[in-house]
Amino acid sequence: MKILVSGFDPFGGETINPSIEAVKRLPDSINGVELIKIEVPTVVGKSIMVLNQAIEQYHPDVVLSVGQAGGRSDITVERIAINIDDCRICDNEGYQPVDVPIVINGPDAYFLTLPIKSIVLNIQAHGIPASVSNTAGTFICNHVAYGMAHLSKIKYPNMRTGFIHIPYLPEQVINKSSMPSMSLEMITHALEIAIQTIIETNGDIKVTGGKIC
């Protein structure tokens, strides 16, 4: 078994992105399962291309993408990705699509295929805040989450895909009043727990993970 884990380069004026920093700190294997760790550009189109090249090279059983969600206070495991790019800011090559489909004539959305509720509960059991998220946004994180789900659907039917959002690092919020953050050590530990859960879990547990609004 192989798991491809990706994080993004910095974007939006930041000099660091905790997603790739945490991914780089993951071990090379967990429970005997090889981890392939790559950095993905925060760029429409190119991000999916880089991941697809890695999939063709390594043939992973699982693709777990990790991204920064500044403003969120916990580890959020995404349930769904939608077929739209509606970017509030430009990507790292200056492109800012508005209401553009990620895949023309593709499905409106994909439910991601990792055991999201088991992941959340196991992370919480280790004293780390975590929850299910029902929106991956409309920027490059959602772009990648949808793109990987679509590739799985059309090219790699046995490959599971998913996305985890993580908070800012403490050093990123020094000048951001009342903005939550989480240490890199805690984020990395949460990702290790998530990956171990993915390895050990095929289905998912039936517990509530929904929100009223």
PyMOL commands that set and color helices and strands:
alter all, ss='L'
color gray80, all
select helices_A, chain A and resi 18-24+46-58+116-125+140-154+170-172+184-200
alter helices_A, ss='H'
color red, helices_A
select strands_A, chain A and resi 2-8+29-30+33-40+62-68+75-78+80-82+109-111+130-133+160-166
alter strands_A, ss='S'
color yellow, strands_A
deselect
rebuild
show_as cartoon
